[in-house]
Amino acid sequence: MRGRCSRKLGVLAKAGVLLWVLWLGYILLAGSPFPSSSTVEEDEEGRNVRAKQRSLDEAAADGQLARPLYSKPAPDSNAMGEWGRATHLNLSPEEKKLEQDSVERYAINIYVSDKISLHRHIQDHRMNECRSKKFDYRRLPTTSVIIAFYNEAWSTLLRTIHSVLETTPATLLKEIILIDDYSDRVYLKSQLAQHISEVNRVRLIRTKKREGLVRARLIGATYATGDVLTFLDCHCECVPGWIEPLLERIAENASTIVCPVIDTIDWNTFEFYMQTDEPMIGGFDWRLTFQWHSVPEVERKRRKSRIDPIRSPTMAGGLFAVSKAYFEYLGTYDMGMEVWGGENLELSFRVWMCGGSLEIHPCSHVGHVFPKKAPYARPNFLQNTVRAAEVWMDSYKQHFYNRNPPAKKVRQLQMKPTQVFKQCV
Ligand SMILES: *[C@@H]1O[C@H](CO)[C@@H](O)[C@H](O)[C@H]1NC(C)=O
């Protein structure tokens, strides 16, 4: 036992000596001046080259950090819809019929969508300042992207998922959480599960009954492990660089809900219209319907540059990022909101009343297919807006009831005082 130990020590000592000799040799070699033909200028040049190399290395490291989990295939300019171009098809009468059927069924031209790559590129027409802006990827929070859907078409849903995977830096994307809100379309069963199982960082959760958008999203949020929840609709396409400005803003101030600029994807041709001038902000009328407004002068003056976030009274609803902790602090969504409609205003009022703010970031762009018409009725819109008015509007709710007499009936029929909670925790 003892002998073996001392033999081992001997070996170690020899190895130590050898290492020391090697190290000494290295020091001597590295320290020895090169044949000194170099002038002072060349030295300076050398320094410049080294500095350049260093900044290249840093850029490469940044580039590495900005890399998404999957990269898009090389663009194919002949492919339909590539770079967000419109698709126009010459269809036979039979094909035309199929196209019309798809529009009837989804209120979106799915016939066209099916012909466009799930991985198409979108031309980045954002402001130069947005495109050249650098981010400190190591300090940005991570995000979980939450996408709820109900009977969504295959190609629009899958294009949304792949678009997130191919535009969000892998270091920032914790996961995509899909919530199937009790769809009954057959391709959304095992075919979807199979497809998802072949992609990394995507989870599929299914509700056991129809929950509606609000509760489906909240169910998704309970599975999220990222610092920030990013909610998207199920027929979106993200423009590269979309997530960084949202996450950077939340890192600066966690009590901010930040929305991307919502670009329009045409429901018929799938042309991607990037909004290049000043984004619009959200407002509402006294019937509590959401509306777009131009940025008021006072807000224009408050901002220091064109790429500063813009404060917005309300949000459109589908697309926003919020710190998970702050969302919980806010009391999340009003769980009593049914299906969809009105929840966006309720959350907007809530964030402003609870000391936070709501902003639109001009450098973050996400395209959204606005269907030809709302594909599903909003039977609960009135009820939901009554909840929002009762909770947040104090005496101003009188304006709402005056402009919207049916709302008065809803209140009498459906609202019990105990159902309404004012929540800033
Ligand atoms: C964050 O934003 C809120 C709302 O605009 C503001 O009241 C608060 O002072 C900000 N906090 C910081 C740390 O800037």
Ligand as a Chemical Component Dictionary entry (heavy atoms), coordinates in Angstrom:
data_LIG
# 
_chem_comp.id                   LIG 
_chem_comp.type                 NON-POLYMER 
_chem_comp.pdbx_formal_charge   0 
_chem_comp.three_letter_code    LIG 
# 
loop_
_chem_comp_atom.comp_id 
_chem_comp_atom.atom_id 
_chem_comp_atom.alt_atom_id 
_chem_comp_atom.type_symbol 
_chem_comp_atom.charge 
_chem_comp_atom.model_Cartn_x 
_chem_comp_atom.model_Cartn_y 
_chem_comp_atom.model_Cartn_z 
_chem_comp_atom.pdbx_ordinal 
LIG C1 C1 C 0 -40.480 51.867 -14.634 1  
LIG O1 O1 O 0 -41.623 52.368 -15.280 2  
LIG C2 C2 C 0 -42.601 52.904 -14.406 3  
LIG C3 C3 C 0 -43.804 53.280 -15.222 4  
LIG O2 O2 O 0 -43.478 54.119 -16.286 5  
LIG C4 C4 C 0 -42.003 54.084 -13.631 6  
LIG O3 O3 O 0 -42.950 54.589 -12.735 7  
LIG C5 C5 C 0 -40.782 53.587 -12.894 8  
LIG O4 O4 O 0 -40.156 54.674 -12.262 9  
LIG C6 C6 C 0 -39.787 52.926 -13.831 10 
LIG N1 N1 N 0 -38.721 52.317 -13.070 11 
LIG C7 C7 C 0 -37.460 52.481 -13.389 12 
LIG C8 C8 C 0 -36.495 51.729 -12.540 13 
LIG O5 O5 O 0 -37.100 53.170 -14.317 14 
# 
loop_
_chem_comp_bond.comp_id 
_chem_comp_bond.atom_id_1 
_chem_comp_bond.atom_id_2 
_chem_comp_bond.value_order 
_chem_comp_bond.pdbx_ordinal 
LIG C1 O1 SING 1  
LIG C1 C6 SING 2  
LIG O1 C2 SING 3  
LIG C2 C3 SING 4  
LIG C2 C4 SING 5  
LIG C3 O2 SING 6  
LIG C4 O3 SING 7  
LIG C4 C5 SING 8  
LIG C5 O4 SING 9  
LIG C5 C6 SING 10 
LIG C6 N1 SING 11 
LIG N1 C7 SING 12 
LIG C7 C8 SING 13 
LIG C7 O5 DOUB 14 
# 
